[in-house]
Amino acid sequence: MAELLNLYVIPGVIIVAQILLVVVPLLITVAMLTYAERKVIGSMQMRKGPNVVGPFGLLQPFADALKLLTKETIIPAGANRIVFIVAPMLTFLLSLIAWAVIPFAPGWVLSDINVGVLYLFAISSLGVYGIIMAGWASNSKYAFLGALRSAAQMVSYEVSIGFVIITVLLCVGSLNLTDIVKAQSGGVWHWHVFNLNPPLLPMAVIFFISALAETNRTPFDLPEGESELVAGYMVEYSSMSFALFFLGEYAAMILMSGMTAVLFLGGWDNPLPFAPFTWIPALVWFCLKISFLLFVFIWVRATLPRFRYDQLMRLGWKVFLPLSLFWVVFTAGWLVAFGQLPKL
């Protein structure tokens, strides 16, 4: 009995506790991000935003969640019921399990695997399935067209994201996300976004813009074009099934912000390696970087109009793909020419 406890029960309880330690704050952050977006956009448009439920409207996300939980889930008569219900669950689940390899601070990571980058890339690629399933199972031409748009968009920009990540891996020599952060330690001048040896700032810009497209955010929110698709692949969804898509989108925003911080902004590293900056915990620095990137997400939504679909595809295939592919070759040549290839 004691052996069973030591080998299976206690490690299992520890793993579940660690997962909850990541998932619960993440869900609360997703809820408050919806509030922050409405307040920031309201301020930019000279409105108040949520200000009724709770002090300063802080309880508005929880009121919205309660409302969606109590509503009836309506399934269209011609829909495939199983696929229709599974699709939002899959989308939301994928946005959560990707956090298993994200390092929050030194030693603070659920699974510190040596192929963390490949794991993230695989999980983000699977996100297409949930959207295609939702569009097909709804038995609606509008939902299906929105799903096809979204799938084409996500696949297009994942190619550029892959080449951008390769440039970072060439500089670091590891697929481990913790190693990528440690390679940028020592202050802001060591972060990849500011490093000029070799320069990776263009790749950081491409990665962030591709993240906007990957998460279907403005100005790349073509799958939700209201004028022609009446809200895209989720048009037939209601109540909590709709909320899961909604939460999945915001969780994906936080994930892409976390990936940007890890790959280009030094992860948990403080910007200046001396007091008082060293007094602030590493986790706080990581959260501050994610918060700044999320603000940029919201800022872009409040500022830019939606692209046409041909503009979206042209940017992905004719601009980002050739540029990122060239930068992979350029970075590799730079590292070889100056003898800077990392030792594996």
C-alpha positions in Angstrom: 0.0 0.0 0.0 2.8 2.4 0.9 4.5 1.6 -2.4 1.3 2.4 -4.3 1.0 5.7 -2.5 4.6 6.7 -3.2 4.6 5.6 -6.8 1.2 6.6 -8.1 -1.1 8.5 -5.7 1.2 11.2 -4.3 2.9 12.0 -7.7 -0.6 12.1 -9.2 -1.9 14.5 -6.6 1.2 16.7 -7.1 0.7 16.8 -10.8 -3.0 17.7 -10.5 -2.1 20.5 -8.0 0.5 21.9 -10.4 -2.0 21.8 -13.3 -4.6 23.6 -11.1 -2.0 26.2 -10.1 -1.6 27.1 -13.8 -5.1 26.6 -15.1 -7.1 28.5 -12.4 -5.1 31.8 -12.6 -5.2 31.4 -16.4 -9.0 31.2 -16.4 -9.2 34.2 -14.1 -6.8 36.1 -16.3 -8.9 35.2 -19.4 -12.0 36.6 -17.7 -10.3 39.8 -16.6 -8.8 40.2 -20.1 -12.3 40.6 -21.5 -12.9 43.3 -19.0 -9.6 45.0 -19.7 -10.2 44.9 -23.5 -13.6 46.6 -23.1 -12.2 49.2 -20.7 -9.2 50.0 -22.9 -11.2 50.2 -26.1 -13.8 52.3 -24.3 -11.1 54.7 -23.2 -9.7 54.9 -26.7 -13.2 55.6 -28.1 -14.0 58.1 -25.3 -16.5 55.8 -23.6 -16.7 54.4 -20.1 -16.9 50.6 -20.8 -18.2 48.3 -18.1 -18.9 50.3 -14.9 -22.1 48.9 -13.3 -21.5 45.3 -12.0 -19.1 45.6 -9.0 -16.6 48.4 -8.2 -15.4 49.9 -11.5 -17.3 47.1 -13.3 -14.8 44.5 -12.2 -17.4 41.8 -11.8 -18.8 42.2 -15.3 -16.9 39.1 -16.7 -18.3 36.9 -14.0 -21.8 38.2 -14.6 -21.4 37.4 -18.3 -20.1 33.9 -17.5 -23.1 33.3 -15.2 -25.5 34.5 -17.9 -24.0 32.2 -20.5 -24.0 29.3 -18.1 -27.7 29.6 -17.4 -28.7 29.9 -21.1 -30.0 27.0 -23.1 -27.6 25.3 -25.6 -29.4 25.3 -28.9 -28.3 22.7 -31.4 -29.5 23.2 -35.0 -31.8 20.5 -36.3 -29.5 19.4 -39.1 -26.3 19.6 -37.1 -24.0 16.6 -36.2 -24.7 16.8 -32.4 -21.5 15.0 -31.2 -19.1 17.0 -33.4 -21.0 20.2 -32.7 -20.6 19.8 -29.0 -17.0 18.5 -29.1 -15.6 21.3 -31.3 -15.7 24.2 -28.7 -14.4 21.8 -26.0 -11.4 20.8 -28.2 -10.6 24.5 -29.1 -10.7 25.5 -25.4 -8.7 22.4 -24.3 -5.9 23.0 -26.8 -5.5 26.6 -25.7 -4.9 25.3 -22.1 -2.7 22.3 -22.6 -0.1 24.4 -24.5 0.8 26.0 -21.2 2.4 22.8 -20.0 5.8 23.8 -21.5 5.8 27.6 -20.9 8.4 28.6 -18.2 7.0 31.3 -15.9 10.2 31.7 -13.8 13.3 29.6 -13.1 12.1 26.1 -12.3 8.4 27.2 -12.7 7.3 25.0 -15.6 4.9 22.0 -15.7 7.0 20.0 -18.2 10.5 21.1 -19.0 10.9 19.0 -22.1 13.7 19.4 -24.6 11.3 19.7 -27.5 9.0 22.3 -26.0 9.0 24.4 -29.2 7.9 21.5 -31.3 5.2 20.7 -28.7 3.8 24.3 -28.9 3.9 24.2 -32.7 2.0 20.9 -32.7 -0.7 22.1 -30.3 -1.2 25.4 -32.2 -1.5 23.4 -35.5 -4.2 21.2 -34.0 -6.4 24.3 -33.3 -7.5 24.3 -36.9 -9.4 21.0 -36.2 -11.8 22.5 -33.7 -12.7 25.4 -36.0 -13.2 23.1 -39.0 -15.3 20.7 -36.9 -17.5 23.6 -35.7 -18.1 25.0 -39.2 -18.9 21.6 -40.7 -21.0 20.3 -37.8 -23.2 23.4 -37.8 -24.8 22.5 -41.2 -24.7 26.1 -42.3 -23.0 27.5 -45.3 -22.0 30.7 -43.4 -20.4 28.7 -40.6 -18.6 26.4 -43.0 -17.3 29.3 -45.1 -16.1 31.0 -42.0 -14.3 27.8 -40.9 -12.6 27.4 -44.3 -11.5 31.0 -44.1 -10.1 30.5 -40.6 -8.3 27.3 -41.5 -6.7 28.8 -44.6 -5.6 31.8 -42.5 -4.2 29.8 -39.6 -2.2 27.4 -41.9 -0.9 30.4 -44.0 0.6 32.2 -41.0 1.8 29.1 -39.2 4.3 28.6 -42.0 5.8 32.1 -41.3 5.7 31.5 -37.5 7.7 28.2 -38.0 10.5 30.0 -40.0 10.6 32.7 -37.4 11.1 30.2 -34.6 13.8 28.5 -36.6 15.8 31.7 -36.6 15.6 31.8 -32.8 16.6 28.1 -32.5 19.6 28.7 -34.7 20.8 31.4 -32.3 20.1 29.4 -29.2 20.8 25.8 -30.3 18.0 24.3 -28.2 14.3 23.4 -28.5 13.9 23.8 -24.8 12.0 27.0 -23.9 13.9 27.4 -20.6 17.2 27.3 -22.5 15.9 30.0 -24.9 15.1 32.3 -21.9 18.5 31.6 -20.3 20.3 32.4 -23.6 18.8 36.0 -23.3 19.7 36.6 -19.7 21.8 39.5 -18.6 19.6 42.5 -19.4 17.6 44.1 -22.2 20.5 44.3 -24.6 20.7 40.4 -24.7 17.0 40.0 -25.6 16.5 38.7 -29.1 14.3 41.7 -30.1 17.1 44.1 -29.4 20.1 41.9 -30.2 22.0 42.9 -33.3 24.3 39.9 -33.5 22.4 38.6 -35.6 19.5 41.1 -35.8 16.1 39.4 -35.0 13.9 42.5 -34.6 12.2 41.9 -38.1 11.4 38.3 -37.0 9.9 39.6 -33.8 7.6 41.9 -35.7 6.6 39.1 -38.2 6.0 36.7 -35.2 3.7 39.2 -33.4 1.7 40.1 -36.6 1.4 36.4 -37.4 0.1 35.9 -33.9 -2.7 38.4 -34.6 -3.6 36.3 -37.6 -3.2 33.0 -35.8 -5.7 34.1 -33.1 -8.1 35.7 -35.6 -7.7 39.1 -34.1 -8.2 42.5 -35.8 -7.1 43.4 -38.4 -7.1 39.7 -39.4 -10.6 38.7 -38.0 -11.8 37.7 -41.4 -13.5 34.5 -40.2 -15.9 36.6 -38.2 -16.8 39.1 -41.0 -20.3 40.1 -39.8 -21.3 41.7 -43.1 -20.9 38.6 -45.2 -20.6 35.7 -42.7 -22.8 36.8 -39.7 -19.9 36.0 -37.3 -18.3 33.1 -39.0 -17.8 29.5 -37.8 -19.4 30.1 -34.4 -22.7 31.6 -35.8 -24.8 28.6 -34.7 -23.4 28.4 -31.2 -25.0 29.8 -28.1 -24.7 29.8 -24.3 -21.6 27.9 -22.9 -20.6 26.4 -26.2 -20.1 29.9 -27.6 -18.4 31.0 -24.4 -15.8 28.2 -24.9 -14.8 29.5 -28.3 -14.7 33.0 -26.8 -12.5 31.9 -23.9 -10.3 29.8 -26.2 -9.6 32.9 -28.4 -8.5 35.0 -25.3 -6.5 32.1 -23.9 -4.7 31.8 -27.3 -4.0 35.6 -27.1 -2.3 35.1 -23.7 -0.4 32.0 -25.0 0.9 33.9 -28.1 1.9 36.8 -25.9 3.8 34.3 -23.6 5.5 32.8 -26.6 6.6 36.2 -27.8 7.9 37.1 -24.4 9.9 33.8 -24.2 11.3 33.9 -27.7 12.1 37.6 -28.1 11.7 39.5 -24.8 13.8 37.4 -22.4 11.0 35.6 -20.7 11.3 36.1 -17.0 14.6 38.0 -17.3 14.6 41.5 -15.8 15.5 44.3 -18.2 18.4 45.7 -16.1 20.6 43.3 -14.0 20.9 45.6 -11.0 18.8 46.9 -8.1 15.9 47.9 -7.9 15.1 45.8 -11.0 16.5 42.6 -9.5 14.3 43.0 -6.4 11.2 42.3 -8.5 10.4 38.5 -8.8 11.0 36.8 -12.1 7.3 35.8 -12.4 6.3 39.4 -12.1 8.5 40.4 -15.0 7.1 37.6 -17.1 3.5 38.7 -16.3 4.4 42.4 -17.1 5.7 41.5 -20.5 2.6 39.4 -21.3 0.4 42.3 -20.1 2.2 44.8 -22.4 1.8 42.5 -25.4 -1.9 41.9 -24.6 -2.3 45.7 -24.5 -0.8 45.9 -28.0 -3.4 43.2 -29.1 -6.2 45.4 -27.8 -4.6 48.6 -29.1 -4.4 47.2 -32.6 -8.1 46.1 -32.5 -9.1 49.7 -31.5 -6.9 51.3 -34.2 -6.9 49.3 -37.4 -9.7 48.4 -39.8 -10.2 44.8 -41.1 -8.2 43.6 -44.0 -9.8 42.2 -47.2 -9.2 38.5 -47.6 -6.9 38.9 -50.6 -4.8 41.4 -48.6 -4.6 38.9 -45.7 -3.4 36.1 -48.0 -1.0 38.3 -49.9 0.7 39.5 -46.7 1.1 35.9 -45.5 2.3 34.2 -48.7 4.0 37.0 -50.6 5.6 39.1 -47.8 6.0 37.2 -44.6 6.9 33.8 -46.0 9.7 35.0 -48.4 11.0 37.4 -45.8 11.1 34.8 -43.0 12.7 32.2 -45.3 15.4 34.7 -46.3 16.0 35.6 -42.7 16.6 31.9 -41.8 19.3 31.7 -44.5 20.7 35.1 -43.5 20.9 34.1 -39.8 22.5 30.8 -40.5 25.1 32.5 -42.8 25.8 35.2 -40.2 26.3 32.6 -37.4 28.7 30.5 -39.7 30.6 33.5 -41.0 31.3 34.9 -37.5 31.8 31.5 -35.8 28.8 32.0 -33.5 27.0 28.7 -34.0 25.9 27.5 -30.6 27.5 24.3 -29.3 24.9 21.5 -29.0 
